[in-house]
Amino acid sequence: MFTTWLPFEWIVAIRFLREGRLQTLFIIAGVAIGVGVIVFMSALLAGLQGNFIRRILSAQAHIQLVQPQQVTRPLRLGRDAPPGQVEGAIVQPPLQLTKSMDQWQAVVAQVRAMPGIKVVSPLASGPVLVVRGNATKAVTVSGIEPETYFRIVDFSDKIVRGNLRLTGSDILIGTELSSDLGVDVGDKLHVTSASGASTVLSIVGVFDLGNKGANQRSTFTTLRMAQSLLDMPGGVTSVEVTVNDIYAAETLAQRIATDTGVQADSWIKSSAQFFAAISAQTTANTAIRFFVGLSVAFGIASVLVVVVVQKSREIGILRAMGISRGQILRLFLLQGGLLGLGGAMAGCGIGALALVLWQRFARNADGTPLFPLAFDPNLFALALVLATLTGLLAAFAPALRAARLDPVVAIRG
């Protein structure tokens, strides 16, 4: 039975579409434009979001562990004072000094043993003054373990001069600081901290983090040297962590905070405004896709309603010949599916062409692409499936109307 009715329905459906070829072409073109817009906007938004995330995570860890801040507590007047009465109406928070994490080695060992953790690296950071001749600049020095920290923040593409080989008396500086002080690789800098410790460090590399402020204020040396400068023997100010799944960073941060008692801040928490913007973009894109899909569905439905009216006599004859209501229903559903599929295939081509043109002509001032676009096969496959389903759903009402036609009334017209 299956092999007898399927070829017949396909033949009649294609014949109906070919006889109204002009309106068929128009509706396929409309579906193609709608699908092309959806594919282009979805790929563009995904590329933009991916580029933002890459830029955020290219210069920071996924999770940063620090010593919990001191909590402000009001002071009571004494044991005989009424409950709730405090010394003053205004209670100022305590000054948050740069201090080492308590038992940071145990925290590092515990975090490294957790599932989902990729790299853990201690860091000692604080303010210092760098002096070269008559020029003095206030900067932040970060003491790192190069073998682990450079697995968290990849400096291989950020070094513009020199190298990354940090030893005991070496320092890395940014391009802006290099220009301000008039120094380069091989020159010496006199470094002094607030504790009074001072030393002379040799510049082994100049980096560009893509941010002027960071290039002016950030410097890197070995962990042991920073500990000596900051009067923090054996201590660290933070522990930097990367995870296997960047979107699970907040969940892991909460688990680390619960298990170790330290303050754990994930990149998701620190980039809350970014995620709010991403959420707004995603909502807008979803709304656009919905209304484009709705217009495509109305277009297909309107064409098939016209076909039902135009072909009512033929439908009546087919019903009189013994064709069932179910076969008529499937015949028009097939037309809707073919219109959706044909338009989706053309739309995927239009979307891909638009993406290629965007990638070719949308450039930065230096000629580099604004951001990389990923041609995700799943996006095109999803567009094909959804457009075909939209065609089937849009065809249901006209198909139901055609299936309910009385053959006698339809033939008499």
C-alpha positions as CSV (number, residue, x, y, z in Angstrom):
1,M,0.0,0.0,0.0
2,F,2.9,2.4,0.9
3,T,4.5,2.0,-2.5
4,T,1.3,2.6,-4.4
5,W,0.2,6.0,-2.9
6,L,3.6,7.6,-2.3
7,P,4.8,8.1,-5.9
8,F,1.3,9.3,-6.9
9,E,1.3,12.0,-4.2
10,W,4.8,13.2,-5.1
11,I,3.9,13.4,-8.8
12,V,0.7,15.4,-8.1
13,A,2.4,17.7,-5.6
14,I,5.2,18.5,-8.0
15,R,2.8,19.0,-10.8
16,F,0.7,21.5,-8.8
17,L,3.9,23.4,-7.9
18,R,5.1,23.4,-11.5
19,E,1.8,24.6,-12.9
20,G,1.9,27.6,-10.6
21,R,5.7,28.1,-11.1
22,L,5.6,31.9,-10.8
23,Q,4.1,31.9,-7.4
24,T,6.2,28.9,-6.4
25,L,9.3,30.8,-7.3
26,F,8.2,33.8,-5.4
27,I,7.4,31.9,-2.3
28,I,10.7,29.9,-2.5
29,A,12.5,33.3,-2.9
30,G,10.7,34.6,0.2
31,V,11.6,31.6,2.2
32,A,15.2,31.8,1.0
33,I,15.6,35.4,2.0
34,G,14.1,34.7,5.4
35,V,16.4,31.7,6.0
36,G,19.4,33.6,4.7
37,V,18.7,36.4,7.1
38,I,18.4,33.9,10.0
39,V,21.6,32.0,9.1
40,F,23.6,35.2,8.6
41,M,22.4,36.9,11.8
42,S,22.9,33.7,13.9
43,A,26.4,33.1,12.6
44,L,27.3,36.8,13.0
45,L,26.0,36.9,16.6
46,A,27.7,33.6,17.5
47,G,31.0,34.9,16.0
48,L,30.7,38.2,17.9
49,Q,30.0,36.5,21.2
50,G,32.8,34.0,20.7
51,N,35.2,36.8,19.9
52,F,34.2,38.8,23.0
53,I,34.7,35.7,25.2
54,R,38.1,35.0,23.6
55,R,39.2,38.5,24.2
56,I,38.0,38.5,27.9
57,L,39.7,35.1,28.6
58,S,42.9,35.8,26.7
59,A,44.2,38.0,29.5
60,Q,42.7,36.5,32.7
61,A,42.0,33.3,34.5
62,H,38.6,31.6,34.5
63,I,38.5,31.7,38.3
64,Q,40.5,33.9,40.7
65,L,40.9,32.8,44.4
66,V,41.7,35.6,46.9
67,Q,41.7,36.0,50.7
68,P,38.1,36.9,51.9
69,Q,37.7,40.6,52.6
70,Q,37.4,41.7,56.2
71,V,33.8,42.2,57.3
72,T,32.6,45.5,58.7
73,R,31.2,45.0,62.2
74,P,29.8,47.8,64.4
75,L,31.4,48.3,67.8
76,R,29.3,48.2,71.0
77,L,29.7,50.8,73.7
78,G,30.1,48.1,76.4
79,R,28.4,45.2,78.2
80,D,26.1,47.6,80.0
81,A,25.0,49.4,76.7
82,P,21.5,48.8,75.5
83,P,21.2,46.0,72.8
84,G,21.8,47.3,69.3
85,Q,23.4,50.6,70.4
86,V,26.8,51.2,68.7
87,E,29.6,53.7,69.0
88,G,28.8,55.8,66.0
89,A,26.1,56.3,63.4
90,I,28.6,55.7,60.5
91,V,30.7,52.6,60.4
92,Q,33.5,52.7,57.9
93,P,34.9,49.5,56.3
94,P,38.4,48.5,57.3
95,L,41.2,49.3,54.9
96,Q,41.8,46.3,52.7
97,L,45.6,45.8,52.7
98,T,47.5,43.6,50.3
99,K,48.0,40.4,52.3
100,S,48.8,36.8,51.6
101,M,46.3,34.1,51.4
102,D,46.2,31.8,54.4
103,Q,47.6,28.3,53.7
104,W,47.6,28.9,50.0
105,Q,49.7,25.8,49.3
106,A,46.9,23.6,50.8
107,V,44.3,25.5,48.7
108,V,46.3,25.0,45.5
109,A,46.7,21.3,46.2
110,Q,43.0,20.9,47.0
111,V,41.8,22.8,43.9
112,R,44.1,20.9,41.6
113,A,42.5,17.6,42.8
114,M,39.0,18.8,41.9
115,P,37.4,17.4,38.8
116,G,37.1,19.9,35.9
117,I,40.1,21.9,36.9
118,K,42.7,22.5,34.2
119,V,45.6,24.7,35.5
120,V,46.2,26.3,38.9
121,S,48.9,29.0,39.3
122,P,49.8,31.1,42.4
123,L,50.4,34.9,41.9
124,A,51.8,37.6,44.1
125,S,50.7,41.1,43.0
126,G,51.1,44.6,44.3
127,P,52.0,48.2,43.6
128,V,55.5,49.3,42.9
129,L,57.4,52.3,41.4
130,V,59.7,51.8,38.4
131,V,62.4,54.3,37.8
132,R,64.5,54.9,34.7
133,G,66.6,58.1,34.9
134,N,64.4,60.9,35.8
135,A,61.2,59.1,34.8
136,T,59.1,57.4,37.4
137,K,55.9,55.3,36.9
138,A,53.6,53.6,39.4
139,V,52.8,50.1,38.1
140,T,51.5,46.8,39.3
141,V,54.0,44.0,39.5
142,S,52.8,40.4,39.3
143,G,55.0,37.6,40.4
144,I,54.2,34.4,38.6
145,E,55.3,30.8,38.0
146,P,56.0,31.0,34.2
147,E,55.5,27.3,33.6
148,T,51.9,27.4,34.9
149,Y,50.8,31.1,34.4
150,F,51.6,31.1,30.7
151,R,49.3,28.1,30.3
152,I,46.5,30.3,31.8
153,V,47.3,33.5,29.9
154,D,49.0,32.7,26.5
155,F,51.7,35.3,26.0
156,S,53.2,33.7,22.9
157,D,51.2,35.9,20.6
158,K,51.4,39.0,22.9
159,I,55.2,39.4,23.0
160,V,56.3,42.0,20.5
161,R,60.0,42.1,21.4
162,G,62.2,39.9,23.5
163,N,61.1,36.5,25.0
164,L,59.2,35.0,27.9
165,R,62.2,33.4,29.7
166,L,61.8,34.9,33.2
167,T,64.6,34.3,35.7
168,G,65.2,35.8,39.2
169,S,66.1,39.3,38.1
170,D,64.0,39.6,34.9
171,I,60.8,41.6,34.2
172,L,58.2,41.8,31.4
173,I,56.7,45.2,30.6
174,G,54.0,46.6,28.3
175,T,54.5,48.5,25.1
176,E,53.1,51.7,26.6
177,L,55.3,51.6,29.7
178,S,58.3,50.9,27.4
179,S,57.5,54.0,25.4
180,D,56.8,56.2,28.5
181,L,60.1,55.3,30.1
182,G,62.1,55.1,26.8
183,V,63.4,51.6,27.5
184,D,63.5,48.4,25.6
185,V,64.7,44.8,25.9
186,G,68.0,44.6,27.7
187,D,67.6,47.8,29.6
188,K,67.5,48.0,33.5
189,L,64.7,49.3,35.7
190,H,65.0,50.3,39.3
191,V,62.0,48.9,41.1
192,T,60.8,50.1,44.6
193,S,57.9,48.9,46.6
194,A,55.9,50.5,49.4
195,S,57.7,48.3,52.0
196,G,61.0,50.0,51.1
197,A,62.4,47.0,49.3
198,S,64.1,47.8,46.0
199,T,66.0,46.0,43.3
200,V,67.2,46.4,39.7
201,L,65.5,44.2,37.1
202,S,66.4,43.5,33.5
203,I,63.8,43.8,30.8
204,V,63.6,40.5,28.8
205,G,60.4,41.1,26.9
206,V,57.8,43.8,25.9
207,F,54.2,42.7,25.5
208,D,51.0,44.1,24.0
209,L,47.8,42.9,25.8
210,G,45.6,44.9,23.4
211,N,44.7,47.4,26.1
212,K,46.5,50.7,26.6
213,G,45.9,50.8,30.4
214,A,47.1,47.2,30.9
215,N,50.2,47.9,28.7
216,Q,51.0,51.0,31.0
217,R,50.4,49.5,34.4
218,S,51.1,45.7,34.2
219,T,54.5,44.1,34.7
220,F,55.5,40.5,35.4
221,T,58.4,39.0,37.2
222,T,59.1,35.7,39.0
223,L,57.0,34.8,42.0
224,R,60.0,34.8,44.3
225,M,61.2,38.2,43.2
226,A,57.6,39.7,43.7
227,Q,57.4,38.1,47.2
228,S,60.7,39.8,48.1
229,L,59.6,43.2,46.7
230,L,56.2,43.1,48.4
231,D,57.6,42.0,51.7
232,M,55.5,38.8,51.4
233,P,58.0,35.9,52.0
234,G,56.4,32.7,50.8
235,G,53.0,34.4,50.3
236,V,50.7,35.0,47.4
237,T,47.8,37.4,46.9
238,S,45.7,35.2,44.6
239,V,45.5,31.8,42.9
240,E,44.6,31.8,39.2
241,V,42.6,28.8,37.9
242,T,41.4,27.7,34.5
243,V,38.7,25.0,34.0
244,N,37.9,22.6,31.2
245,D,34.4,24.0,30.6
246,I,34.4,27.8,30.7
247,Y,30.6,28.0,31.2
248,A,30.9,25.9,34.3
249,A,33.3,28.3,36.0
250,E,30.7,29.9,38.3
251,T,29.6,26.5,39.6
252,L,33.1,25.4,40.2
253,A,33.9,28.7,41.9
254,Q,31.1,28.3,44.3
255,R,32.3,24.7,45.1
256,I,35.8,25.9,45.6
257,A,34.6,28.7,48.0
258,T,32.6,26.2,50.0
259,D,35.3,23.6,50.3
260,T,38.3,25.9,50.9
261,G,36.8,29.0,52.6
262,V,38.5,31.5,50.2
263,Q,36.8,34.0,48.0
264,A,36.4,32.6,44.5
265,D,35.4,34.9,41.6
266,S,34.6,33.4,38.2
267,W,35.0,35.3,34.9
268,I,31.2,34.9,34.5
269,K,30.6,36.8,37.8
270,S,33.1,39.5,37.0
271,S,31.7,39.9,33.4
272,A,28.0,40.3,34.5
273,Q,27.5,43.3,32.3
274,F,28.9,41.5,29.3
275,F,26.5,38.6,29.8
276,A,23.6,41.0,30.2
277,A,24.5,42.5,26.8
278,I,24.8,39.0,25.3
279,S,21.4,38.1,26.8
280,A,19.8,41.2,25.2
281,Q,21.4,40.3,21.8
282,T,20.2,36.8,22.0
283,T,16.7,37.9,22.9
284,A,16.6,40.3,20.0
285,N,18.0,37.7,17.6
286,T,15.4,35.2,18.8
287,A,12.6,37.7,18.2
288,I,13.8,38.5,14.7
289,R,14.0,34.8,13.9
290,F,10.5,34.2,15.2
291,F,8.9,37.0,13.1
292,V,10.9,36.0,10.0
293,G,9.7,32.4,10.5
294,L,6.1,33.6,11.0
295,S,6.2,35.6,7.8
296,V,7.6,32.6,5.9
297,A,4.8,30.4,7.3
298,F,2.1,32.9,6.3
299,G,3.6,33.1,2.8
300,I,3.5,29.4,2.3
301,A,0.0,29.1,3.8
302,S,-1.3,31.9,1.5
303,V,0.2,30.3,-1.6
304,L,-1.3,26.9,-0.7
305,V,-4.7,28.5,0.0
306,V,-4.7,29.9,-3.5
307,V,-3.7,26.5,-4.9
308,V,-6.6,24.9,-3.1
309,V,-9.0,27.4,-4.6
310,Q,-7.5,27.1,-8.1
311,K,-7.3,23.3,-8.0
312,S,-10.6,22.6,-6.3
313,R,-12.1,20.9,-9.4
314,E,-9.0,18.7,-9.8
315,I,-9.3,17.8,-6.1
316,G,-12.9,16.9,-6.6
317,I,-12.1,14.7,-9.5
318,L,-9.3,13.0,-7.6
319,R,-11.7,12.4,-4.7
320,A,-14.3,11.0,-7.1
321,M,-11.7,8.6,-8.5
322,G,-11.2,7.1,-5.0
323,I,-8.4,9.2,-3.6
324,S,-8.9,9.4,0.2
325,R,-9.0,12.5,2.3
326,G,-5.7,11.4,4.0
327,Q,-4.0,11.3,0.6
328,I,-5.2,14.8,-0.3
329,L,-4.0,16.0,3.1
330,R,-0.6,14.5,2.6
331,L,-0.4,15.9,-0.9
332,F,-0.7,19.5,0.3
333,L,1.5,18.9,3.3
334,L,4.1,17.6,0.9
335,Q,3.9,20.8,-1.1
336,G,4.4,22.9,2.0
337,G,7.4,20.7,3.0
338,L,8.9,21.0,-0.5
339,L,8.5,24.8,-0.5
340,G,10.1,25.0,2.9
341,L,13.0,22.7,2.0
342,G,13.6,24.4,-1.4
343,G,13.6,27.8,0.2
344,A,15.9,26.6,3.0
345,M,18.5,25.2,0.6
346,A,18.6,28.4,-1.3
347,G,18.6,30.5,1.9
348,C,21.5,28.5,3.3
349,G,23.4,29.4,0.1
350,I,22.5,33.1,0.5
351,G,23.5,33.1,4.2
352,A,26.8,31.4,3.4
353,L,27.5,33.9,0.6
354,A,26.6,36.8,2.9
355,L,29.0,35.5,5.5
356,V,31.8,35.1,3.0
357,L,31.3,38.6,1.8
358,W,31.2,40.0,5.3
359,Q,34.4,38.2,6.2
360,R,36.1,39.5,3.1
361,F,35.0,43.2,3.2
362,A,34.3,43.9,6.9
363,R,37.8,44.7,8.1
364,N,39.6,46.7,10.8
365,A,41.7,49.7,9.9
366,D,44.8,47.5,9.7
367,G,43.2,45.1,7.3
368,T,42.6,42.3,9.7
369,P,39.1,40.7,10.0
370,L,36.8,42.3,12.6
371,F,36.3,38.8,14.2
372,P,36.4,35.2,13.0
373,L,33.1,33.7,11.8
374,A,32.5,30.0,12.3
375,F,30.7,28.2,9.6
376,D,28.9,25.7,11.8
377,P,27.3,22.8,9.8
378,N,24.8,22.4,12.6
379,L,23.4,25.9,12.0
380,F,22.7,25.1,8.3
381,A,21.3,21.7,9.2
382,L,19.0,23.3,11.8
383,A,17.9,25.9,9.3
384,L,16.9,23.2,6.8
385,V,15.0,21.2,9.4
386,L,13.1,24.2,10.9
387,A,12.2,25.6,7.5
388,T,10.9,22.3,6.3
389,L,8.8,21.9,9.5
390,T,7.6,25.4,9.2
391,G,6.4,24.6,5.6
392,L,4.6,21.5,6.9
393,L,2.9,23.4,9.7
394,A,1.9,26.3,7.4
395,A,0.5,23.8,4.9
396,F,-1.7,22.0,7.5
397,A,-4.7,24.4,7.4
398,P,-4.9,24.6,3.5
399,A,-4.3,20.8,3.3
400,L,-7.1,20.2,5.8
401,R,-9.4,22.5,3.8
402,A,-8.6,20.6,0.6
403,A,-9.2,17.3,2.3
404,R,-12.6,18.4,3.5
405,L,-13.8,19.4,0.1
406,D,-17.0,17.6,-1.0
407,P,-16.1,16.1,-4.4
408,V,-19.6,16.8,-5.9
409,V,-19.5,20.4,-4.9
410,A,-15.9,20.8,-6.0
411,I,-16.6,19.4,-9.5
412,R,-19.7,21.5,-10.0
413,G,-17.5,24.4,-9.0
